[in-house]
């Protein structure tokens, strides 16, 4: 949505032009109402010959302004938000990849503004403005400009990238990474929208092209690229800092001093918290304003609040520094990480500065938009009055259909035009309906009057403007599904059973070099698995922490185990298909298309939906509008918006007169959902009730009676809803949250429901790819993998319990008006912990909660904390699921070593659900910490990126994911053969029963006994792909190919990504192509020995071999076991082999058709 036509209209006014022309030097106050400031600032930018920096006092406001300004500008991509680092001043924590990228983008835009055709518009907050950064001269000096045809020594270029903070990676998928493969260098500049691939010819850059990080394929060729620093603290400048701080690190007494930082500083490589030491790196403080060229316009919003905010920031920073030094967590000479107020004022004095304020004098041009509180008829009358008086009425709303209906129902003769953009100004006396969102409207008292109305004025609720500049989403490269193997991992071979993966190994046999996957078995046995059999190997994922028994080669045990697993998979597939058939045969309710009220509810959502959320919503609604009962699983990480999807589905059902049951595993989660549903539906004609042990028996009885009468639309509760005394009058939809946490009896009840009513299941557990593909067409699954807008990764600290750190964490949260979860999972000692907490932070109000409290007491405790009457909720792990309190953004876990990995992940997910930076502290007792517990905490600290659920505990989470879908009786079979192989067997069974034996849903396993033995090298050379992990992943991709077309596509892809194919790679792909063609022809092997090529076929004894040889062409002989021809020295035998295999496939197809009478 772009509304640039209104800017043109505003700038045409003589009074506006005259005042803008007077802008020069000194601070000038302008009275502008708050809602019109983004529009006004965009207008100034249009008429200003230079960059514009818009400064807000508060961080949230900077997000708002940066989202709205692009609506009014001709070049929305020129708007940048100079972000705040995640940690506050003097806090040692990563700044965050997204924040660093946003900051460097803004710095780069200002640095090149003298050469750019479009001036940058930078929005920032007071905190970001004073945060120190890399000096302008250093930024310009180290930035690398690369052009096609230029000469660079590739080794020196790689060294420069390391010094700029770029991190080496096997695959480049995120900004700040690079990867070298022979003469190909991939780099993702942090200020570029896409990574670039440099292909060298000797030292000359022969090709320069952008590529898609998800597919790794070329998008288009470019002539040049600028590679800016990837970090604000440059790694090459770190060793002197290490030398300066050596004594402090060596003498530090506090156990939580990060001594590992010293090694990282001394090594001069990039590491997560480099920017914490930035004040030591650059002696001359630099800020954003140092990048602003002469002629920059600086707009400061609400200068009084700006001053107060800065004073508050400086005061808190000084206190944090004092506490840190006293606790031994900061060196005594730690420089300040911000510019002083005096230095800031001096920088501002070098530019044209205006301030936007209200209150001292009236705004001469703008006034706030008139409010209508949902009274659409009054709003339409107002717009008609504006038109009659010669003004312009513009209504920006997502309710265009509803507004248009009301407009014409009132009999208004003038046309109401609906548009998506306003590139030119509307005519006087006109009304325009714009499909989109703005936070607030305003009235312009010039040009005959312009009224801009939004949903905020119309209905009383607003909605954030979707960001116009999007950070690149973390890509899933082609090999991501094959990145789960490491040496020492347990694997399963279809033919030999469970062993341990021992890596890759080159072997030369008969003068031909190949690379094999090596698997160790019991008794020092080994199996060398050729690449074309890589699909017969899978990672072992069991059902508990016990390592599996490694099988011994040559024994019968594995054959019996595999047979039982195959039989169990067939039984499970039969049950799944029977359930699917019952659903398909059942006559369900076909819900209507979305109503006007549905649109209004969805438009009132106070956040911007992610793409995945919207896709899941479309899929759910499409299911509901069919006559077959819905059975859809919504899978998404903690806090990714699954509840909102369920809520909208529930309202859709209620709108058609149906009742909805929402089933949750815990009373606290039931309470939380009840509050969420009640608040979101407060303006709708919907009755929501709670059924759990938090309600008295009398209240439950009364609600049950009203449910039976149909007076309750949505009931939310635990398994109490499944009791015999709960009878629905007209149940249409059942929502099940975290089904795997219910018991067997409840799950069987759910199974029956799936053939009767629409069922929507929610889970935070990632679903394995193999299981997802297996169940396609049997159970519908929607994945929500995108984090909400402005979500920040939770800063995670692990270490020994430290009173000073706890006090610092709690006070920081209290100072910003927030609250804290403190988790101690032992009821017997929880009161002692409370006493200790009150000693550490006497300023904080502490309240305790645990599962042994009475229902009424627990409910009141949670409610009191939610109302902000206490600062710390000290509880057991009952907060693990269901607690959603946006004001809580710090969680402290005592004795984190008592918890499992997925539990800790869920607990961390309780915070950081908004735009506020969240913190998680996992403390342990070092004297009682086991190796396994330390590994769990280390994994959690390393995986802080959004959506990290799948990486954090793959085995644990995958098994829980399987529990969502597979019946409990399958647990033993999963333990015996591993989840991956089991799902392959299940896929084959499902497709066989569906009558598609050749379609294994992408999980094809090569035929047993298939031998491909050809005298050509077949491997990925080390100097072509140096990283063993990446070679392994590509080997597995190659081994899993199931179509010849896929082989050809991969050949093109590898050439694009890695350069010219070596002969060994071409040979490897040829072998895979031969394997696939041989399988299609029904062959059991292809060999080339003793100058003969032999294609072994099991059916030759039963055919007319002379006739077959004649049809296959000259030089072909057919024996009882094989089709043979000479292996010529010119290499033409390879073409001949492909041709013969194609002919054999055609022969087999014809024979099968004749046998079936086709």
Secondary structure, 3 states (H helix, E strand, C coil): CCCHHHHHHHHCCHHHHHHHHCCCCCEEEEECCHHHHHHHHHHHHHCCCCCEEEEECCHHHHHHHHHHHHHHCCCHHHEEEECCCCCCCCCCCCCCHHHHHHHHHHHHHHHCCCCCCCCCEEEEEHHHHHECCCCHHHHHHHCEEEECCCECCHHHHHHHHHHCCCEECCCCCCCCEEEEECCEEEECCCCCCCEEEEEEECCEEEEEEEECCCCCCEEEECCEEEECCCCCCCHHHCHHHHHHHHHHHHHCCCCCCCCHHHHHHHHCCCCCCHHHHHHHHCCCCCCHHHHCCCCCEEEEECHHHHHHHHHHHHHHHHHHHHHHHHCCCCCCCCCCCECCHHHHHHHHHCCEEEEEECCCCCCCCEEECCCCCCCHHHHHHHHHHHHHCCCEEEEEECCHHHHHHHHHHCCCCCCCEEECCCCCCCCCCEEEEEECCCCCCEEECCCCCEEEEEHHHHHCCCCCCCCCCCCCCCCCCCCHHHCCCCCCCEEEECCCEEEEEEEEEEEEECCEEEEEEEEECHHHCEEEEEHHHHHHEEECCCCCCCCCCCCCCCCCHHHHHHHHHHHHHHHHHHHHHHHHHHHHHCCCCCCCCCCHHHHHHHHCCCCCCCHHHHHHHHHHHHHHCCCCCCEEEEEECCCCCHHHHHHHHHHHHHHCCCEEEEECCCHHHHHHHHHHHHHHCCCCCCCEEEECCCCCHHHHHHHHHHHHHCCCCEEEECHHHHCCCCCCCCEEEEEEECHHHCCHHHHHHHHHHCCCCEEEEEECCCCCHHHHHHCCCCCEEEEECCCCCCCCCCEEEEEECCHHHHHHHHHHHHHCCCEEEEECCCHHHHHHHHHHHHHHCCCCCEEEECCCCCHHHHHHHHHHHHCCCCCEEEECHHHHCCCCCCCEEEEEECCHHHCCHHHHHHHHCCCCCCCCCCEEEEEECHHHCCHHHHHHHHHHHHCCCCCCHHHHCHHHHHHHHHHHHCCHHHHHHHHHHCHHHHHHHHHHHHHHHCCCCCCCCCCCCCCCCCEEECCCCECCCCCCCCCHHHHHHHHHHHHCCCCHHHHHHHHHHHHHHHCCCCHHHHHHHHHHHHHHHHHHHCEEEEEEECCEEEEEECCHHHCCHHHHHHHHCCCCEECCCEEEEECCCCCCHHHHHHHHHHHHHHHHHHHHHHHCCC
